[in-house]
Amino acid sequence: FTAGRASASRCRRKPSAMPVSRAQEQALKELKLNGKYFMSLLLPMAEAEADFDVYLMENDVMPVLLQGLDALSRHVDKLASGKSDGSSSARKQKFNPLTWLAQYLLRNHPTHTSDHRDDLYRHLRELASVERGRRNLLRRLPEFETTWQLYTHGDGLSTSQIEQVFQQLDTLWNLEGQFIRSLPANFAARIPCADPNKVTFNEFWTFFEEIVSTHDLIRLSVFEHAEKRRQMAEQEAQDALERQRQREANIAEEERQQQLLKAQFETLYADAYLNPELNQIMIKGAVLAYPMALKGEHIVLILQLLRAWGHSLMDAEGKYMEQDEWDEHTKELWIGWRPLHG
């Protein structure tokens, strides 16, 4: 059993680094899968609505695919020159480049292997995260423009007003100051403008686009966390409001029940005065004992009065019982009522 667990544990563990030939290392270097090459693969933002190009990078598909295509071309060259390393039977089989490439992708994807390329993949994933953050900011152009219009009448904004725009946007996005802190120092004062006292929105946006394109200002994950905080705060406020409504409803229902019980009790109290036995108890100081009968309508009225006070005679199944006889059960009910209301 112990050996089996150890074996299963080894199977779950990510494979260790595989030996790489000098030819493979050289091929990787020749591909030049670096930051510059990464940027060359990106689509113009207007054409990348779903960001599939970034998705392929951050999930390691694109770099592995590029290496696979390179390896496939080398393999095809070997086949053409008759230098394939395969057996004679394998060489006779019809070569399927799609199957070969699919097998390469499966064997070489970082989820299945670990080797000298791991640092490269991490670097490309980091660049993809930066690019997502850039696109997220630039796609918020309408929000920038709408907020800008709150502070201007068409003649541009001053440096202090631009800072107010940033503060307003930070609040709008629930970023808790992270957007403001991400901007370069004295950002507003560095914007090139025709009028030294006023900055038009076009002048601002041109400069902002340049800064965003060359800096890692704020990642998409920051906005996602801010949105989660907003949703949680809204949910908590909604839950608090619902609890308050429930408390108010409970209080209103309790008051309604009290009014019903009060009206019922007053009716029963009037009936009690008309009952001969209870009239003797309330007016003449008689007690519920021999020679007074311990069975009859007066017992029913006493139990109804106790029920109006919230003390009901219940059976074993929790159902309300009606009886016209004074016994040990009714006596216990009376004893329980007296300390609270007697």
C-alpha positions in Angstrom: 0.0 0.0 0.0 2.8 2.4 0.9 4.7 1.6 -2.3 1.5 2.2 -4.2 0.9 5.6 -2.7 4.5 6.6 -3.4 4.1 5.5 -7.0 0.9 7.5 -7.4 2.6 10.5 -5.9 5.4 10.3 -8.4 2.8 10.0 -11.2 1.1 13.2 -10.1 4.4 15.2 -9.8 5.4 17.4 -12.7 8.1 15.8 -14.8 11.6 16.9 -14.1 13.7 18.8 -16.7 14.4 16.8 -19.8 17.9 16.7 -21.4 18.0 19.1 -24.3 20.3 18.7 -27.2 22.5 21.6 -28.5 20.5 21.6 -31.7 17.3 22.2 -29.8 18.9 25.0 -27.7 20.2 26.6 -30.9 16.9 26.3 -32.6 15.2 28.1 -29.7 17.8 30.9 -29.8 17.3 31.3 -33.5 13.5 31.7 -33.0 14.2 34.7 -30.7 11.1 34.3 -28.6 11.7 37.4 -26.6 9.7 40.5 -25.6 10.3 42.2 -28.9 9.1 39.1 -30.8 6.1 38.9 -28.4 5.1 42.5 -29.3 5.4 41.7 -33.0 2.8 39.0 -32.7 0.2 41.2 -31.1 -2.7 42.4 -33.2 -3.7 46.1 -33.4 -6.0 46.7 -30.4 -8.9 47.6 -32.8 -8.6 44.1 -34.3 -8.2 42.2 -31.0 -11.6 42.5 -29.5 -11.5 39.1 -27.8 -7.8 39.3 -27.1 -7.2 35.8 -28.5 -3.6 36.8 -29.3 -2.9 37.6 -25.6 -4.8 34.5 -24.5 -2.5 32.2 -26.7 0.5 33.8 -25.1 -0.6 33.7 -21.4 -1.6 30.0 -21.8 1.8 29.1 -23.5 0.1 28.0 -26.7 1.8 30.5 -29.1 5.4 29.9 -28.0 5.0 26.1 -28.1 3.2 26.3 -31.4 6.0 28.4 -33.0 8.6 25.9 -31.7 6.5 23.1 -33.0 6.2 24.6 -36.5 10.0 25.2 -36.5 10.6 21.6 -35.4 8.1 20.3 -38.0 9.9 22.2 -40.8 13.2 20.7 -39.7 11.7 17.2 -39.6 10.2 17.6 -43.1 13.6 18.7 -44.3 15.1 15.5 -42.8 12.4 13.4 -44.5 13.1 15.0 -47.8 16.8 14.4 -47.5 16.3 10.8 -46.3 18.0 11.5 -43.0 15.0 10.7 -40.8 15.9 8.9 -37.5 12.8 6.7 -37.7 12.8 3.0 -38.4 12.3 1.6 -41.9 8.7 0.6 -41.2 8.0 4.1 -39.8 9.5 5.7 -42.9 7.2 3.7 -45.1 4.1 5.1 -43.3 2.4 8.1 -44.8 3.6 11.2 -42.9 0.8 13.3 -41.4 2.2 16.8 -40.4 -0.9 17.7 -38.4 -0.6 14.5 -36.3 3.1 15.1 -35.8 2.5 18.7 -34.7 -0.3 17.8 -32.4 2.0 15.2 -30.7 4.7 17.8 -30.4 2.3 20.3 -28.7 1.2 17.6 -26.2 4.7 16.5 -25.4 6.2 19.9 -25.1 3.5 22.0 -23.4 4.7 23.3 -20.0 1.9 21.4 -18.2 3.5 18.2 -19.3 7.2 19.0 -19.2 9.8 21.2 -17.5 13.0 22.3 -19.1 15.2 25.3 -20.0 12.2 27.0 -21.6 10.3 27.5 -18.3 11.8 31.0 -17.7 10.9 32.0 -21.2 7.3 30.9 -20.7 7.0 32.8 -17.4 8.4 35.9 -19.1 5.9 35.7 -21.9 3.0 35.2 -19.5 4.1 38.3 -17.6 4.2 40.3 -20.8 0.7 39.0 -21.7 -0.5 40.2 -18.3 1.0 43.6 -18.9 -0.6 43.8 -22.3 -4.1 42.9 -20.9 -3.7 45.7 -18.4 -2.8 48.2 -21.2 -5.7 47.2 -23.3 -8.1 47.3 -20.4 -7.1 50.9 -19.7 -7.2 52.1 -23.3 -10.6 50.5 -23.8 -11.9 52.8 -21.0 -11.7 55.8 -23.3 -15.4 56.5 -23.0 -15.2 56.6 -19.2 -12.2 59.0 -19.4 -14.0 61.2 -21.9 -17.3 61.3 -19.8 -15.4 62.1 -16.6 -13.4 64.8 -18.4 -16.6 66.5 -19.5 -17.6 66.9 -15.9 -14.8 69.4 -15.3 -14.7 71.3 -18.6 -16.9 73.5 -20.7 -15.0 72.7 -23.9 -11.9 74.9 -23.2 -9.6 72.2 -21.7 -8.5 71.5 -18.1 -5.8 72.7 -15.8 -3.3 70.5 -14.1 -5.3 70.4 -10.8 -8.5 69.6 -12.7 -6.8 66.7 -14.5 -5.8 65.3 -11.1 -9.4 65.6 -10.0 -10.4 63.5 -13.1 -8.0 60.8 -12.0 -9.4 60.9 -8.5 -12.9 60.6 -9.9 -12.0 57.7 -12.1 -10.2 55.9 -9.3 -13.3 56.2 -7.2 -15.6 55.2 -10.0 -13.5 52.0 -10.5 -13.3 51.3 -6.7 -9.5 51.1 -7.0 -8.8 52.7 -3.6 -6.1 54.9 -4.9 -4.2 52.3 -6.9 -4.8 54.0 -10.3 -3.5 57.3 -9.0 -0.4 55.7 -7.5 0.3 53.9 -10.7 0.7 57.1 -12.7 4.2 58.6 -13.2 5.0 61.5 -10.9 3.7 64.9 -12.1 1.8 63.2 -14.9 -0.6 66.0 -15.6 2.2 68.7 -15.6 4.1 66.7 -18.3 1.4 66.6 -20.9 2.5 68.5 -24.1 -0.1 71.1 -24.9 -0.5 74.2 -27.0 -1.8 76.3 -24.1 0.4 76.1 -21.0 -2.7 76.7 -18.8 -5.2 74.3 -20.5 -5.0 70.8 -21.8 -7.5 69.5 -24.3 -8.8 66.0 -24.1 -7.0 65.0 -27.4 -3.7 66.3 -26.0 -4.3 64.4 -22.8 -5.3 61.1 -24.5 -2.4 61.2 -26.9 0.1 61.5 -24.1 -1.8 58.9 -21.9 -1.8 56.4 -24.8 2.0 56.8 -25.1 2.5 56.3 -21.3 0.3 53.3 -21.2 2.0 51.7 -24.2 5.5 52.1 -22.6 4.7 51.4 -18.9 3.2 48.7 -16.8 0.7 51.0 -15.1 -2.0 48.8 -13.7 -3.0 45.2 -14.4 -6.4 43.9 -15.3 -6.4 41.8 -12.1 -6.5 45.0 -10.0 -9.7 46.0 -11.8 -11.1 42.5 -11.3 -10.4 42.5 -7.6 -11.9 46.0 -7.3 -15.1 44.7 -9.0 -15.3 41.8 -6.6 -15.0 44.2 -3.7 -17.8 46.3 -5.1 -20.0 43.3 -5.6 -19.3 42.1 -2.1 -20.1 45.5 -0.7 -23.3 45.7 -2.6 -24.3 42.2 -1.5 -23.5 43.1 2.1 -25.6 46.3 1.8 -28.4 44.3 0.2 -28.3 41.6 2.9 -28.3 44.3 5.7 -31.3 46.0 4.1 -33.1 42.6 3.8 -32.3 41.9 7.5 -33.6 45.3 8.4 -36.8 44.7 6.4 -37.2 41.3 8.0 -36.8 42.8 11.5 -39.4 45.5 10.8 -41.7 42.9 9.3 -41.3 40.7 12.5 -42.0 43.7 14.7 -45.0 44.6 12.7 -46.3 41.0 12.8 -45.6 40.8 16.5 -47.6 44.1 17.1 -50.4 42.7 15.0 -50.5 39.5 17.0 -50.4 41.5 20.2 -53.4 43.5 19.0 -55.3 40.4 18.1 -54.5 38.8 21.4 -55.5 41.9 23.2 -58.9 42.1 21.4 -59.4 38.4 22.0 -58.4 38.7 25.7 -60.8 41.6 26.2 -63.6 39.5 24.7 -62.8 36.6 26.9 -62.5 38.8 29.9 -66.0 40.1 29.4 -67.2 36.5 29.0 -65.4 35.6 32.3 -67.4 38.2 34.2 -70.6 36.8 32.9 -69.6 33.3 33.9 -71.0 32.5 37.5 -67.9 30.5 38.7 -65.3 33.0 37.4 -67.4 35.9 38.7 -67.2 34.4 42.2 -63.4 34.1 41.8 -62.8 37.6 40.5 -65.4 39.5 42.6 -65.9 37.5 45.7 -62.4 36.0 46.1 -63.4 32.3 45.6 -60.8 29.8 44.7 -60.8 27.1 42.1 -61.2 24.2 44.5 -63.9 22.1 46.1 -66.8 22.8 46.5 -66.5 24.7 43.1 -66.8 22.3 40.2 -63.4 21.5 38.5 -65.2 20.8 35.2 -67.3 23.0 33.0 -67.4 26.1 30.9 -65.4 28.2 33.4 -62.4 25.8 32.9 -62.7 26.3 29.1 -62.7 30.1 29.6 -59.6 29.9 31.9 -57.7 27.9 29.3 -58.7 30.3 26.5 -57.5 33.3 28.7 -54.2 31.5 29.3 -53.9 30.8 25.5 -54.4 34.5 24.8 -51.4 35.2 27.1 -49.4 32.7 25.1 -49.7 29.7 27.3 -51.5 27.0 25.5 -52.3 23.4 26.5 -50.5 21.2 23.9 -50.7 17.5 23.2 -47.6 15.3 22.5 -47.6 16.3 18.8 -47.6 20.0 19.6 -51.2 20.6 18.7 -53.5 22.9 20.7 -55.8 21.0 23.1 -59.2 22.1 24.3 -60.7 20.6 27.5 -63.2 21.5 30.2 -61.6 19.8 33.2 -59.0 21.2 35.7 -56.3 18.6 36.1 -52.5 18.4 36.7 -51.8 19.6 33.1 -53.9 22.6 33.4 -52.5 23.3 36.9 -48.9 23.2 35.5 -50.0 25.6 32.8 -51.3 28.0 35.4 -48.2 27.7 37.5 -46.1 28.6 34.4 -48.2 31.7 33.7 -48.2 33.2 37.3 -44.5 34.2 37.6 -44.8 36.1 34.2 -48.2 37.7 34.5 -49.7 36.9 37.8 
